[in-house]
Amino acid sequence: MFRLDGKHAVVIGCGGIGAEVVAGLAAQGARVTCLDQHQSVAESALVYALEQASVHAAPEHEAGVVNVTDPDSLAQAADHARDVDIVVLTAARNVRKRLLDYSSEEFSSVIDINLGGTFNVARAFAPRMASRGVGSFIVLGSIRSLTVEPGQGGYAATKAGLLQLIRTFAAELGPQGVRFNSVAPGVVDTPLTKEIQSDEAWQQAYANKSALARWAQPNEIVGAVNYLASDAASFVTGSQIVVDGGWTAIDGRFTPPTPAN
C-alpha cells in the first residue's frame, strides 16, 4: 500500500529536501515532474534523485521552471502536467531577523512565498485533482508552526498560517477526494542551514534540543512524505506530521538529577 506505481507526482522546489523527496517518490514507482524557479536546479535535482532511486531517466520524468508567486506560471505547469495525483510543495523563504528589523518588503516576501505560494499552487493543481476525484497535496511546514525563537517570527507566522490553510483546503476538498497534509521538519542538514552549522555553539544547541541529540538528514523527511502520498494514508487529511527528532515533545527540556533507586 506504500507503493506509488502508476501515480504522477509533481515536486515544486527541488533543492535540498526537495531532491530527496523526488528520489523517494521515484523509488516507490511514481512518475516525477520536478519544478523549480531555476531550470538548472530542477534538472540537477532530477538527475540526482533518479540516480539515488536507481531509476533510469525516461521521457515521463520531467524538469521545468515555475514561480510560486506567479499564478500564470503555475497554471501553465498544471495544464502541461495534466493527470497529477500527488503535489509536494517545498518552496519557502526565511529571513532571519527580529521582527522590528524587518523591512516591509522582506515581510511581504516571506508571506507571498510561504502562504501566497501555497495558495497559488493549490489553486492551480487542486481543481484538476478534484475533477478526477483523487489527489494528495503535501506541503513542507515546520516546527516553527508550533514553537518559535527570536529571529524566526515572520517564518513562524507563515508556517502557523500554512497549517490552518492546509486544514481548510482539506475540509473544502475532502468530499472531492483530495487530501491536504503537511510535513513539519525540525532542523535539517541542508545548504540553507550551513550558516547555523558554521557556528559550533549554535549547531550544538540545536542538536541538543531534540530527543535524538542530532540534526536530521534530508532523506529522513522522505518517509513521511511518501506515506502521505500513498494509499496507506487514504484516510489521513488535514494533518501535520512532525519529523523533528522529538524537539517539540521536549522543548525547553532540562534533565534534572534523579534520586538513586
VOGU-3710 file (C-alpha; in Angstrom, 3 decimals, decimal comma):
1> mfrldgkhav> 0,000/0,000/0,000  3,032/2,287/0,182  3,882/1,867/-3,498  3,220/4,711/-5,931  3,238/2,793/-9,220  1,167/4,491/-11,908  0,944/7,772/-9,989  2,210/11,131/-11,246  3,942/13,290/-8,633  4,847/16,951/-9,064
11> vigcggigae> 7,507/18,308/-6,704  7,781/22,098/-6,563  11,044/23,287/-5,032  13,764/20,784/-5,896  16,769/21,875/-3,883  17,856/20,231/-0,620  14,986/18,228/0,829  13,122/18,508/-2,474  15,704/16,419/-4,339  15,471/13,700/-1,711
21> vvaglaaqga> 11,675/13,773/-1,948  11,889/13,265/-5,719  14,195/10,297/-5,152  11,861/8,792/-2,595  8,776/9,148/-4,772  10,559/7,732/-7,821  11,875/4,807/-5,786  8,283/3,881/-4,966  7,373/3,865/-8,648  5,962/7,353/-9,179
31> rvtcldqhqs> 6,391/9,309/-12,412  8,002/12,553/-11,295  7,874/16,104/-12,593  10,430/18,330/-10,864  9,679/22,069/-10,935  11,816/24,896/-9,564  12,312/28,605/-10,172  15,659/27,694/-11,754  15,792/25,205/-14,627  19,316/24,115/-13,708
41> vaesalvyal> 18,248/23,278/-10,148  15,266/21,276/-11,377  17,356/19,336/-13,881  20,236/18,677/-11,489  17,905/17,596/-8,727  16,004/15,257/-11,023  19,186/13,617/-12,304  20,490/13,204/-8,753  17,196/11,914/-7,456  16,740/9,347/-10,192
51> eqasvhaape> 20,295/8,120/-9,690  19,655/7,738/-5,965  16,423/5,898/-6,675  18,128/3,651/-9,253  15,556/4,741/-11,817  16,596/5,318/-15,407  15,831/8,718/-16,902  12,835/8,424/-19,198  10,584/10,795/-21,131  7,898/10,583/-18,454
61> heagvvnvtd> 10,233/12,142/-15,871  10,445/15,882/-16,466  12,086/19,023/-15,130  10,791/22,537/-15,629  10,566/26,105/-14,369  7,805/27,557/-12,220  7,351/30,553/-9,948  5,030/30,010/-6,973  4,227/33,722/-6,808  3,092/33,754/-10,460
71> pdslaqaadh> -0,364/32,194/-10,956  0,033/32,185/-14,747  3,266/30,198/-14,476  1,574/27,670/-12,231  -1,498/27,394/-14,461  0,726/26,582/-17,431  2,586/23,975/-15,401  -0,656/22,377/-14,252  -2,031/22,321/-17,796  1,153/20,649/-19,021
81> ardvdivvlt> 1,242/18,098/-16,214  -2,476/17,223/-16,574  -3,009/13,945/-14,666  -1,388/14,780/-11,339  -2,007/12,502/-8,372  0,489/13,988/-5,910  1,794/17,510/-5,355  4,645/18,158/-2,929  5,491/21,795/-2,248  8,792/22,564/-0,536
91> aarnvrkrll> 9,401/26,143/-1,763  9,703/28,634/1,106  11,634/31,671/2,289  13,034/32,584/5,689  14,509/35,965/6,626  16,341/35,544/9,928  15,760/38,885/11,623  13,960/40,169/14,666  10,535/41,381/13,649  11,212/45,059/14,250
101> dysseefssv> 14,266/44,826/11,993  12,239/43,521/9,030  11,571/45,834/6,144  8,040/45,855/4,773  9,381/44,313/1,568  11,057/41,432/3,408  7,972/40,666/5,471  5,753/40,753/2,390  8,136/38,475/0,516  8,048/35,815/3,239
111> idinlggtfn> 4,244/35,931/3,266  3,948/35,955/-0,534  6,139/32,877/-0,971  5,200/30,774/2,044  1,472/31,484/2,291  0,663/33,030/-1,063  2,739/30,421/-2,894  0,855/27,584/-1,220  -2,474/29,177/-2,119  -1,351/29,704/-5,724
121> varafaprma> -0,095/26,143/-6,144  -3,272/24,691/-4,654  -5,449/26,879/-6,852  -3,582/25,666/-9,941  -3,442/21,937/-9,196  -6,244/21,090/-6,749  -9,200/21,698/-9,110  -7,726/19,196/-11,567  -7,330/16,653/-8,775  -10,886/17,304/-7,607
131> srgvgsfivl> -12,255/16,765/-11,103  -10,635/13,317/-11,111  -11,799/12,559/-7,569  -8,341/11,818/-6,220  -5,194/13,568/-5,061  -2,683/14,078/-2,270  -1,326/17,602/-1,690  1,619/17,784/0,716  3,328/20,943/1,937  6,594/21,154/3,846
141> gsirsltvep> 5,748/23,010/7,026  7,996/23,458/10,042  8,174/23,010/13,780  8,047/26,814/13,738  4,298/26,439/13,319  4,373/25,240/16,929  7,362/26,817/18,640  9,332/29,994/17,977  12,550/31,783/18,840  13,899/35,311/18,243
151> gqggyaatka> 14,646/35,891/14,577  12,064/33,396/13,297  8,912/35,491/13,645  7,958/36,063/10,017  8,727/32,484/9,034  6,924/31,062/12,072  3,828/33,163/11,426  3,556/31,877/7,875  4,111/28,267/8,896  1,391/28,520/11,542
161> gllqlirtfa> -0,906/30,101/8,969  0,062/27,407/6,478  -1,239/24,711/8,816  -4,651/26,365/9,015  -4,660/26,892/5,247  -3,996/23,184/4,733  -6,739/22,241/7,172  -9,222/24,460/5,377  -8,333/23,039/1,971  -8,728/19,560/3,487
171> aelgpqgvrf> -12,207/20,451/4,746  -13,326/22,024/1,489  -11,901/19,476/-0,968  -12,230/16,301/1,076  -15,631/15,485/-0,441  -13,966/15,553/-3,872  -11,346/13,027/-2,760  -8,385/15,419/-2,413  -6,286/15,137/0,741  -4,191/18,018/2,132
181> nsvapgvvdt> -1,474/17,452/4,705  1,756/18,949/5,993  5,112/17,506/6,994  6,889/19,630/9,613  10,638/19,025/9,868  12,845/20,156/12,706  16,412/21,215/11,969  17,725/19,584/8,797  21,257/19,489/7,379  20,796/21,345/4,077
191> pltkeiqsde> 22,608/24,170/2,266  20,083/26,605/3,757  21,297/25,819/7,290  25,047/25,998/6,636  25,235/29,411/8,339  23,913/27,895/11,547  26,140/24,855/11,337  29,214/27,009/10,849  28,649/28,347/14,379  29,627/25,424/16,612
201> awqqayanks> 27,697/26,620/19,664  24,554/27,296/17,629  24,833/23,981/15,801  25,245/22,020/19,028  22,458/23,909/20,771  20,050/22,894/18,031  21,253/19,288/18,141  20,665/19,177/21,881  17,089/20,392/21,501  15,939/17,093/20,025
211> alarwaqpne> 15,473/13,857/21,920  17,848/12,207/19,448  20,509/14,884/20,114  21,330/15,441/16,456  20,213/17,141/13,266  18,094/15,380/10,640  19,448/14,414/7,249  17,271/15,429/4,262  16,406/11,832/3,405  14,863/11,377/6,858
221> ivgavnylas> 11,988/13,648/5,848  11,096/11,476/2,857  9,307/8,664/4,682  6,575/10,948/5,989  6,070/12,446/2,526  5,887/9,031/0,877  3,391/7,858/3,480  1,078/10,819/2,906  1,395/10,406/-0,864  0,447/6,740/-0,740
231> daasfvtgsq> -2,765/4,794/-0,271  -1,525/3,897/3,212  -2,680/7,400/4,200  -6,006/7,225/2,345  -7,922/8,373/5,452  -5,386/10,996/6,556  -6,162/14,615/5,715  -5,908/17,959/7,490  -2,960/16,644/9,462  0,592/17,688/10,164
241> ivvdggwtai> 3,246/15,031/10,679  6,086/16,392/12,798  9,504/14,960/11,906  11,689/16,695/14,457  13,506/14,015/16,441  11,360/14,850/19,462  12,180/18,601/19,540  8,614/19,776/20,186  7,988/16,945/22,653  10,810/18,082/24,932
251> dgrftpptpa> 11,107/21,761/24,002  12,753/23,669/26,818  13,944/20,421/28,316  16,064/20,199/31,402  17,472/16,935/32,664  17,246/17,148/36,441  19,160/14,990/38,878  17,164/11,933/39,856  17,402/10,030/43,119  19,036/6,621/43,074
261> n> 16,682/3,662/43,251
//
